Amino acid sequence: MESFYIVGRKRLEGEVEIDCAKNSLLPIIAGCIMVKGEVCLENVPKYSDVLAMKKIVEHLGGKVRFESGRFTNDNLIIDCRDVVYSDVPNELACSVRSSIFTLGPILSRKGIAKVAFPGGCDIGLRPVDIHISALKQLGCKVVDKNGYIYADGGKRREGDVMLSFSSVGATENIMMFAVLGSGQVRIFNPAREPEIVDLQNFLNSCGAKISGAGSNLIVIEGVKRLHGCSYHAISDRIEAGTFLIAGAMLGKKMVVKNVKPKHNQALLTKLSKTACKMDVQDDRITISGSPHLQSFGEIETAVYPGFPTDLQAQMCTLASVCEGYSLIIENLFESRFKHIGELLKMNCDIRCKNGVCIVKGKEKIYGADVNATDLRGGASLVLAGLVAEGYTTVNNIGLIDRGYYKIEDKLTALGGDIKRIKCEKKVDNCS
């Protein structure tokens, strides 16, 4: 086991470069399963989720390797010309939610698929019924039993798919399933996240014909073949948001580079109420904190362009050191407040019930020995350790590595005091 050891109250100053988005890279890697050619994904951080997807693609028969390039991180080279298998076993799917993204591409490429139910962080029910319903609308036979999803796409047809909820994963799965073949598929009520647009742009770079991503209607014209390409995924809006929240609390003059401000407009609107100072430019945001942070008021998580659920936990930490009361409402995942119990150990004043948290800000919170319970909750504890009086140990940081690459190095370069240490203490992992 590894932990983060953090000495708090250090001001943050300097520049930090945001990596490519984990939530773009994972479906893009899955999309490579359909490509009969070599794909070069540029500047790919070695998130543990990316490494898990690499193993899945290799199991299917793809060849995957990291290779140095002109960017900070290595390029990821993927060649799926020799994909022969159509199953994703439980031992590969259990640790990563993104395994579900392989269902559509495998079904499109091989005509059949057997994919184990996905794992990932325990933040509440994330049913796959929307994925299954959408595939059935296109003529697929789908059965879930014994922990696996069995799908047969032999009688696939063109037509319209109506999603009952704007699910990111279901939108991406249907986009990829519909790419190879004849005829037109239209997706109504799709998710509109920037990562959906990024997947469209990647697939189109490989020869797909997709339009409308980012709107309320996506149209896919089937093609016979996808070819290789080089592609650079968008920057990670959640990593950017996490560092912006750190800057609001502790920033002296912190520059967050390689960002798309419009992707984080919901966050920027709330941060502007806290008395921190921000200078927003095309691809960077300069942020300085305030000694008297004010409450941002209320946030309510929603699908894009609403406030992202992936930044809710980090905002709980921010609210804990803002003057006054803040209200946080979680609408998407019923178990996404597990970090609250850990924040309470640090003298935070938070009360939760039925998906609603009321946070009373304090002048000081204090370091403690805490456990990450999921990816974003873990990030919130790192932020809490940075702003707390004294020292904090954050355990179970393998969960944080799922979506932040070398976060401790980036924070240290900004002036934070955080170290990755070996820890023999056993803590519970999420399944």
N, C-alpha and C positions, 0 to 999 in steps of 0.2 A: 504494500500500500504506500501511496505517496500523499503528502499533505502540503498545503501552503502555510508558511509561517510569516505573519505580517506584523510589522510594527507600524502603528497608525499615526495619523496627523501629519504626514509629510505632504508638503505642497507639490503639485504636479505642474511641470513646465517643460515645453519643448514640442516636438512633433511626433505623431504616431500615424503610421500608414495602415489603413484598413485592408484586410485580406479579401479574397474572392468569397462570395457568399456560399456558405455551407448548404443552404436550402436551394441554391441554384445548382451547385455542383452535383448533388446526389441524384436528382432526376436526369441531369445531363449525362452522367456516367451510365445510368440505366438506359438512356436513349441510345447509347453507343452500341448496345446489344443488337440493334437493327441495322447498323451501318456495316456494309461490306467494303471496308477500307480502313485506313489508319487515321485515327483522330488524335490531334495534339491539343490538349487542354492546357492553357498557359498559366503559369504562376499559381499552382495548386498547393495550398497549405495541407500538411499531413494531419488534418483532423482525424480523430480515431474513427469517426463515422465514414470518412472517405476511405480509410484503410479497410474497414469492414465491407464497403461496397466493392472495393478492389478484389477482395477474396471471393465475393459472390460472382463477379464477372469471370474471374479465373476458373471457378468451379464449373461454369457453363461452357468453358472451352476457349474463352477469350485470353489474349495475351496482354498483360498490363505491366507497365514499368514506369518508374520515375526517371527523369533525365534532366540534367542541368540545362538551363537556358539563360536568357538575358534578364530575367526578373529575379526578385529576391527569393522566391520559392521555386522549386523545380517544376518542370512541365510533367504532365501525366499523359503518357502515350498509351492508347488503347486500340487494339486490333481484334475485332470480333468476326473476322472472315471465317474462322473455323469453329464457330459456336456449334456445339452438337447436342448439348443437354437442354432440358426444358424444365428442370426442377430446382427449387431453392430449399434445401433441407433446414430443419429446425435449428441445428447447431450454427448455421450461418445467419439465420433470420432473427434469432432470439435477442441479439444485442443491439439491433438497429431498426428503427421505425421505417427507414427508407427502403428496406427490402420489399415493401409493398409496391414500390415504383417499378419493380421488375416485372410485375404481372402483365401489364399492357405490352411492353416491348417483347417479352418472351412469346406471348400469345400472337403478336403480330408477325414475329419472325418464324416461329415454329408451328403455329396453329393450335398447339396445346400448351398448357402450363400447369405446374403443380408447385405452389408457393406456400411455405409455412406462414402462419400468422406472425405478424411482425412484433418485435420487442420494442426497445427504447425506454425512455423515461416514464415512470408511473405518475402521470399528471391527470389521470382520469380516463374515462371511456373514450376511445377513438375508433369507433366501429368502422368496419369495411363494407357495411351494407350499401353505402352510396356507390362505391366502386362496383360492387356486384350488380346492383340495379342498373347502372349505366351500361355495363357490358351486355346484360340481358336485353336491353333496349336495342342493341345492335345485333341480336340474333345469337349471342354466345350462350352455351350451356355452362352454368357455373354452379358448383356444389361446394359447400364448406363442411368438412367433417374431419374428426380426429386431429384437429389443429392445423389442417391444410386447406387451401383453396384450390379446387380442381376446376380448370376451365378448358372448354373446347370451343375454338373459334372457327370451326369448319363451315358453319352456316352463317358466317358474318354477312351483314348487309349494310348498305348505306342508309342514311336517314338522320333523324333528329334525336338528340339526347337531352332530356330535361333533368337537371340535377335538383334534387329536393333541397339541397343546401350547397352553398358556394364552397365546396370542399377543394382545397388546394391539391391534395393527393389524387382525388378522383378526377379532377380536371386534367391533371398531368397524365394520368394513366390512359384516359380516353384519347387525349391528343396523340399519344404515342401509339396506341393500338390502331387508330384510324389512319396513320401516316401511310402504311404500306397497303396497297390494294387499289381497287377501282371505285369510282363514285365519290360522292360528297357526304361528309358527316358534319352536322352542325351541333354545337354544344350551347344550350341555353342555360342561363344562370351560372356561368362558370366563375371560378375564383378570378380575381383581377390583380393579384399580387405581382410586384415587379419580377419575381422569380418565374411566373407564368410567361411573361413577355420574353424573359431570357431563354427559356426552353424553346419557345417558338423561334426565336432568332437563331439558336443553335441548330435546330432541326432544319430550318430553311437554308442554313449555310451548308447543310449536307444534301440539299436537293428536295426537301419537302416543300409543300405548298400549303402554308397555314397563314391565316389572317385573322385579325380581330382580337388577339390576346391583349388583355388590359381593358376590354370592353365587356358588355353583357352578352356578346355573341361571338363565338369562335367558329370559324369555317375551315375545314380540312378537306382538300382535294387529294385523293389518294394518288400515290406514285408507285412505280414498280421497284425502285431501288434507291437507296441512300448511299452517297459516296463520302469519303473521308474529308476532313477539313481541319483547320487550326481555329481555335476559338478561345476567347478570353471572357470568362464569366463576370457578371457585375459584382460590385463591392457589397460586402455584407452589412446590410442596414441595421441588423441587430447588434453586431459587434460595434459598429459606429455609434449606435444609441447607448450602448453600455459605457463606452469611453466618454461620450458627451455627458452622461450622468455623473461619471467620476469627475469630469472637469467642472460641472456645476457645483459640486461639493468641495473640491480641493484645488481647482485649477488656478494657477497664478497667471499664466498665459499659455494655454494649451491649444495646439493646432491639430485638428483631426483631418487627415488628408485622405484622398481617394474616396470621397463620399458623394452621394447624390442627394442633396438636401430635400428634393421633392419626395423621395422615398421615406423620409422621416419627418414629414410635415406635422403629423399628429403629435410627435414628441416635441418638436421645436416649439410648437404653439404652447405646450404646457411648460416647458423650460423657461419661456419668455416671461412667465408670471412669477418666477422664483427670485428675481432680482439679480440673477447672474447676467453677465454681459456676453453677447454673441455677435460675431461678425460673419455672416453667411455669404459665401461666394460660390462660384459654379461647382467646384470640386473639393472645397475645403471649408471647414468651420473653425473659427478661433473662438475659444470660450474661456471666460474667467469667472471664478466663483465669487460669492459674496459672503462676508462674515455674518450676515443676517439674512439667510435664505428665507423666503416667504413660501407659504403653502401654494401648491399649484392648483388647489381646489379639488376637483373631481376628475377621475378618469374612469372610463368604462370600455373594456376591451371589446373589439369587434373585428370582423373581417376587413381587409384592406379596402378603402383607405382609412378605416377607423384605427383606434389605438391598438397596437399589436400586443397580443397576449404574451409574446416572447420578451417584452420589456416591462411587464407588470411587476415582476418580482424585484427588479432593479429600482423601480419607482417606489416600492415599499421602503427600500433603504433610504432613498432620497427624502421621502416624506418623514422619516424618523428623525431627521435633523433639520427640518424646516419649521419655522415658527407657525404655530396654529395647528388646525386640524386638516387632514386630507381624507378624501373618500375614494376608495378603490373598489370597483365592481368587476368581477371576473365572470364573463358570460359564456366562454367557450369551453373551459375545462373545469370540472367540478372539484378536482383534487390538486389545483395549482396553488394552494396556499400552504404547502408543507414547509416552506422556508420560514413561515411566521414563527413556528415554535423555536427555531434556531435563533431568529432575531430577538425573541424575548429573552434569551440567555444573555444578550448584549445590552440589556436595559432598555430596549425599545418598548414603546407603549402602543400596542396594537390590539384591537379587538375585532374578531371575525365571526360572522354567522351567515350561513346561507349564501355564500359567494360574495359577501360584502365585507370589506375591511375599513375600519375607522382607525386612522393613525394620528396620534398626538405627537407632534414634534418635540424633541428635547434638545437642550443646549449641548449635551454630551451623551454619547453612548460608550460602552466599555467593551474591551476585547474579551473574548471567551474561546473555549474549545467547542467548535461547532461542526456539524456534518452536512455536506451537500446532499440533498435528497433528489435533485434532478439537475439538468444542465443549467437552466436559467436561474433557478433558485440558488445554485452554487455560485453563479456570477454575482447574485445579490449579496451573498455572504462575503465574497472577496471585496466588494465595494464597502460593505459594512466594516470589514477589517481595516480598510484604508482610512476610513474617517473616524474610527473608534480611538478612544484613549487607551494606551497600553498595547498589548500584543494579542493577536488572534491566531488560532490554528484552525484552518479549514480542512477537514478530512474528506476522503472519498472523492478526490479531485479528478479521478478518471472520468466522471460524468461531465466535468467542465471541459476536459480535453475533447469531448465530442464536438464542440462547436467553437472553441477558442484555441488557436494555435500559439503556444508559447506566450500566453497572456502575461506571465510573470516577467518575461524579458521586456515586453513592451512597457509595462508599468515601471519596471526598474529604470529603463531608459528615460522615463519622464520624471524620475526622482522618487518614486515609491520605494518602500522597503519591504520587499516580498521575495521569499525564497521557496523553492521546491525542496522538500525534505523527505527522507524515507521515514515511514511510520509503521510500526508493527501493530498498532491498534486496529482491531477488526471492527468494521462498520458495515451496515447492511447496504447491499447494492440493489438498485431497482432492476427489475427483470426486463 
